Amino acid sequence: MQRPTGTIDGERTGDNPAAGCPVAGHGGAASATAEAPAPDVGAKAPGTYVPPCPMRPTAPPPVWKLIGLARRNFLSVWPSSAFAKPWLRVAVLRKQIFVCNSPDLVQEAFVRKHDTFERKSAQMRHALEPLLGDGLFISDGETWRRRRQIVGPIIHASKVRDFFPVMAETIAERRAAWEAAGPDAPVDMLQEMAHLTAEIICRTIFGRQLGRDYAAEVVNSFTDYQRHIDQIDLISLLGLPDWLPRRRGRAIRQAVARIDRVLDEIITSYEARRRDGETSVIGGLLDARDEDGKPLSREAIRNEAAVIFMAGHETTANTLAWTWFLLSQAPWARAALKDELDTVLAGRMPTYDDVARLPYTRAVIEETLRLYPPVPILAREALADETVGGVATPKGSLVMVVPWLLHRNPELWPRADHFEPERFLGATRGGQSKFGYVPFAIGPRICAGLAFGLTESILSLAILAQGFEARLEPGTDVQPVCRLTLRPGETLPMRLQSRAPSA
């Protein structure tokens, strides 16, 4: 039997040898299993360090292999030629997929034609519906519009100042724990940042005390859920009806039940012990009214709390973990960050206004988001026949913006695979329009918590890096892996090294 094939840009796929990205593995030889250099080895100047990325096929793999790669790691499916093309067309089984890889096409699809492409992909909707219900992240149409009007103001940029004290307090506690661990303490930086951001988002959503009480259980339940959900929705790829039920394994059902139970307990506890004066998301959701003056139902409050936790926990944790890794391999960036923190903060805790006075700290975070966008694939389903870039996109097809491709497009970004925070300094902000840099999505469905997440990341790095550097354990091979979010593998073993401020 002949093996099935797919098409990309009208070319048949086949079995072609793989070509590595400029540096595969951990900044060394082009091998996915290359051993990492010693922790103190790194690029000495800007423009000299290319961090790891998956091997890039020289040509698209056959569709049977494409699906297998996507199940394991979405990043592995893109051939070398895809990064520089403004537009790609992919056929996978009975599904047509169109990829926008230029600022103009991103703006056309996700902004000007938002009404046609507002619906999330079937894979995303069905993967998250058991957990999020009709939550803002996966709803569309009138439900999405009404819910966005309610939830958006609660986590709007104007509210970040109110949440700032909780952020700073939680990060300071993590720094104190590092200090108590002693010199050269080993840590799993991915887990450290996951626990930190979970604690921040829990205290922000549920209030200080309830956040402390329930953070670990919520984190563990979300982790179990993401571990077991499927990355490919074969029903939609085969062109079958969207209403067909998807199989839910026992592990998924158990994780959902745990999360629902915990969120219900938290909401009940908050109602019973609500205190005046503390800003929390749950309080905002309980007080919110829709345009008809009606409060949110208990189920809607639970769904939106789950959305905010999911969107605000793992994505920021991954960004911070990647940041520590990149800094460990870039001595010039560590030195520049150290100089800025010592000059601006001089050893004190940052205030809200200090965040704007830390341009290099922000640039490190923004460059990390460029290279390792937390959600590297943004997929939408066409609700009607449409065109993008003059190409017909039939109803039911997928239109994607893939930050993993867009942020590494060599036509848009000089030295696209290099780690260069300096590109985000000054007025040019990376030299891109907002449609060429989309780590938080773009258009009406842009992340409502953008300002919160960016501030949290900058503040976390500022407080922790004042007292510590982190060095990668020798022999560690760091590889980006994408399921729902983009992570540096399952663990990130590092050692903490305390540092003294500059004289």
N, C-alpha and C positions, 0 to 999 in steps of 0.2 A: 504494500500500500504506500502511495506517495505521501510524504509528510506534508501537513498543511503549511502554507506560507502566508506571511503578511506583506504589506507594502508600506513603504515610507517614501513620500514624494514621488509616487508612481513607479519606484524601483522595486523589483522583487528582492525579498530578503533571502539570505542564505547563510551557510556556515563559513564565516571568514575568520581569520586569525584575529586575536585581540591586540589592541595597542594600548599601552598604558597612558594615563594622563601624564603631564610633565614629570611628576614624581608620584609614584605609587608607593603604598606602604607608608612608613613613618619618615618622610623627608629624606629617604635614602635611595637605593637602587630601585629600578622599576619592577618591583616584585611585591605581590600582595602579602607575602610572608616575610618581607625583609625585616631583619632585626633592627630595632631602634638604636641610634647612637646613644652614648652616655648622656646623662641628664644635663651636663653642662655644655654639651655640644649644640651649637645653633648658629643661625645666620647672624652675621656680624653687622649688617647694615640694611636699610630699607631696600626692597627690590631683590633680595637675595634668597628669600625663603618661600618655597612652594609647599604648602601643607598637603596632607594626603587626600586623595580622592580615588574612587574605584577605577579599575581598568576600564578603558573605553574601547568597545569594539570598533574595528575599522569599517564595518558595515553592519546594518541591522541584523540581529539574529532571527532565525525562523520563529514563527509565532508560537510554536509549542515550547521553544526555549525561552522566548520573551515572557510568557506567562509564568514559567518557573522562576526566572530571574526576578520578576516583579513581586512574586510571593515572598522572596527572601530579602530583596533590597531594590526598591524602586529606582535607585540611582544607577544601577548597573545596566539598565536597558538602553541608555542613550549612546549612540555611536559618536565618534569624534566629529563627524560632519554636522551633527545636529546643533552644536553650540553656536556656530556662526551664522546659521540660517535664520532669516526673519520669520519664516513660516514653514511649518511641517505638517504633512498629512500622513496619518497612520491608520492602517486597517488591521484591527484585531478581531478575528472571527467575524461576527456580523455587525461590529460596531465601528463607525468612522470616528476618528479622533483628530482634531485640529489643534495645533500648538502655536500660540502667538508668542514670538520671541523677539519683538521689537517694541519700543515705546509706543509707536503710533498704533500698532495693532492691539496692544494691551489696552490702550485708551478706548479704541473703537469697541472692543468686545465687552470690557468690564465697566465702562462708564457710559458711552453714548448708546450702547445697545444692551444696557443692563436689564431692561425688562424682559428681553428674550433669553438672556443668559444668567438670570439670578438664581436658578435652582442648582443646588449642589449635585454632584454626581451620584448615581445610584449606589456606587460602592461606599461613598462617604455617608450617605443618608442611612443606608441599611446597616452599616457597621456601627453607627452611633445611636440609632433610634432607640434601642433597648435601654440605653443609658440616659439619653438626653430628652427623649420624648419629642415634644414640639418646641424644644428650646431654640433660642435665637440662632445658634450655629448652623442648624440643619433645616430650619423651617424656611418657607418662602411664601410669596403672595401676601394676602391680607394678614395672615398670622404673623409673618415676619415683620411687616410694616408696623402693626400695632405693638408688637413686643419690642421692636427697636426704639419706638418712641418712649416706652416705659423704662427699659433697661439702660439705654444710651446715657441719659443724664446722670444715672446713679454712679457710673464709672467714667464719666466724662473727664477730660483733662483738667477742668476747673475743680474737680474733687480730689486731685492727687495731693494737694497741699494738706487736706484733711487727713489723708491716709498716711502721710509721710512719717509722723511720729511712731506709728506702729511698725512701719518698715524699718526705720533706723534702730528702734529698740530690739527688734528681732535679729537684725544683722549683728548688732553689738553683742548680743548673747552668743551668737555663733563664733565671733572673734574671741570672746572670753573662753569658750570651750576649746578653741585651738590653743590659746595660751596655756590653758591647764593641761593640755596633752603633752607638753614638754617638747624639747628640741628634736628636730628631725622626725616628727611623728608621721607614721604612714596613714594615708587616708585614701578612700575611694572618692575622688573628687566628684564623680557623677552622682553618687549617693549623697555626698555632703551638700551639693547644690540642690538636689531634689528635696532633701529634708528642709533646707533653708527656705526655698521658695514655697514649699507646701505650708510651712509654718506661717510665712508672711501672708499667703493668700487665705489660709484658714482664719487667722486672726482678723484679716480685713473683711472677710465675708461674714464671719460668725461673731466677731468681737474678741477681745483679748483672752478672756477666760475660756470661753467655749472653744476658741481656736486651739488653745493649748490642750484642752481635754480630748479633742476628737481628731487632731491632725494626723496622727500615725495611722489610725484605722481608715480614714478616708484615703490617705496615700496608698496604703497597701491594697485597698479594694480597687482603686483606679489602675494600679499597676497590674493586678491580676486580670482586669478586664482587657487592657490593651495587649497583654501577652497572648490572649486567646482569640481575639477577633481576626477574621479573615481579611487579607489585603486585596483580594480579587473577588469581584462579584460576577461569577460566571453566568448567572441568569441574565444580567443585562448585556454582557458581551455576546451572548447567543441570540440576543434580540427578543427574548421572552418577555411576557408582560410584567410590568413593575409590581403588580399586586401579588405576584406569586410569593408565598412565604419563604423566608430564608431560614436555614437550619441554625438553631442556637444550641450550642453544647451546654452541658451541665455546669462547667466552670464559668461560662458567661452568665448563666442564670443566677448562680450563686453570688457572683460579684455584684450584679445589679441589685439583688435583694439586699446585700449588705449595705450598699451605698444608699439605697432608698430608705432603709431602716435608720441609718445614721443621720441622714439629712432630715428625716421626719422628727427624730429625737431632738436635733439641734434647733429646728424651728419651734417646736413645742417649748423647749427650755428657754429659748430666747424670749418668746412671748411671756413666759412666766417671770423672768428675771430682768426684763429690759430696763436698762438704766439710762437716764437722760445724759446727754453730753457726749456719748461715744458714737463716733461715726462707724457704721458697718453696712455692708451690702444687704444683709438680711433685713436690717431695719429699714433700709430704703425700699426693698421689695415689698415688705409688709405695709409700708405707708403709701406705696405707689397706687395711682389710679389711672385707668385708661381714659380715652377721650370721652367716654360716656360716664365717667365718674365711678366706674366699678373697680373694686380691688382685684388683684390677681388671685386665682384659686391656689389652694395649697399645692396642688400638683404643678402648676405653672411656676410657683416660687421654688419648688424643689428642682424642677428642670433647669431654671435659669441659674440657680446656685451651682448645679452640676456643670453647666456650660462655663461659668466664670472660673470655677476651680480648674477644669480641664484646660481651658485656654490660658490661664494665668500661672499654672504650676509647671507642667513639664516643658513647655516651650521656653520659658525663662531659665529653668534649670539647665536645659541643654545648651542654651546660649552661653551661660556662665561657665559651664564645664568646658565647652570649646574654647572660651576666652582664656581660661587658665592653661589649657594645653598649648594654645598658640603663643602665649607669652613665655611659656617654658622653653620654646624653641627660638625665640627672637630676643636676644639680649639687648639690642638697641631699643626695642619697644618697652622692655621692662625698665630700662634706664630712663626713658622719656616719661613713662607713667610715674615712676618714683619721683622724678624732679618736679612734676606738676603737683602731685599730692603733697609733697613736702613744702612747696612754695605757697600753694593756695591754702592748705589746711594746717600746716605746721603742727601736726600731731593731734589736733582737736577733732571732734566729731563734726561731720559736715551738716550744715543747715539746708533747708529746702532751697534757699537762694544760691547756695554754693554749687548746686548741680549745674547751673548755667555757666559757672566759672571753671569748669573742668572739661575744656574742649578735647584734649587728647584722650582722656578717659572715655568720653563719649565716642570719639573716633575709633578706639579699639573695639568698643561694643558694636558700632555700626559696620566696621569691616568684618567682624565675626559674623554678623547677620548676613552680610553679602556672601561670604564664602560658605556658610553653613546655615541657610535660612531654616528656621525651626519647622515650618511646613513647606517642603520644597516643591510640592505639586498642588496647584489650585485648579480644580476641575469643575466645570459647569455643564449642565445639560441644556441643549437648545429646546425651548418650549414651542418654537415655531420655525418654519423655514426662514433662513436669514442668509446674509452674506457677511463675510469678514475679509477685508483686504481684496474685495472683488471675487472671492471664492465662495461658492455655495456651501452652506452648512445646513444640512437637512434637519428637520425636527427629529429629536431623539439622539442626535450625534453629540459628542463631547467636544467642548472647546476648553482648552487648557492654557493657563499661564503657568509656566514652570520656572520658579525663581532659581532653581539649581542651574538651569540653562541660561536664563536671562542675565543673572548676576555674573556669569562666566563667559558671556558672549564677547569674543575678542574684538568685534566691531564696535562695541560700546565701552569696554573697559580695557585700557592699556594694562599689559601684564595681568591678565584676568585671573590667572590661577595663583598669583602671588599674594602673600599677606602683607598689606601696606596700609596701616591705619592712616598714614599721612595723606592719603588721597581724600579723606573726609575732613581735612582741615581747611579753613578759609571759606570764602564765599561760594566756591563752586560745589561744595558738598558732594564730592565724588564725580562731578562733571556730568551728572545725569538728571534728566527730568524725573519727576516723581513716578512716572510710568516705566522707568527703567530700573527702579530699585523698589521692590515691593515685598519686603520681609513680613509685613503685616497685612498683605493683600492690598487692594486698591478699589476705589469706586464706592458706591453706596454700601457695599458689604465689607469695607475696610474694618479691621479689628477695632471694636469699640474701646478696648483697653490698651490701645497703642501707647498713650502717654504714661499710663500706669506701668506697663511692662518695661518701657525704655528707662523711666526714672528708677524703677526697682533694680534694673541691671547696672546702671551707672552707680547708684548708691552702694550696692553690694560690692562692686569692684573697688570703689573708693575706700570704704571702711575696712575691708579685709586686706587689700593690698597695701594699706598704710603699715600694717604690722607684719605681713607675710609675703614671701614668694613661694611658689610651688614648683617642684622639680619632678619631672616624669621618672618613674622607676626604670632603670636600665632594662633593655630587652623588651619593653612594651611596644607592641605593634598597634597603633591607633588607626582605625578605619571607620569612615562614616557609614552608618547603616540607617536606612529609612524604612520604617513601616508606616505608621501614621505621622510620626515626627522623626526628625533627623538627629540621631544620637551618635556619640563616639564609641560605639560598641555597647557592651553590657556593663563594663566597668572601666574606670580610669584611675589606675593606681599611681599615686603621687606621694611626695614627701613634703611636709611643710617646713619652711626655713624662715625663722623670724629675722627681721631686719631692723636696723637702727635708722632713724631719720637722718637725712643729710645734715652735715654740719652747717 
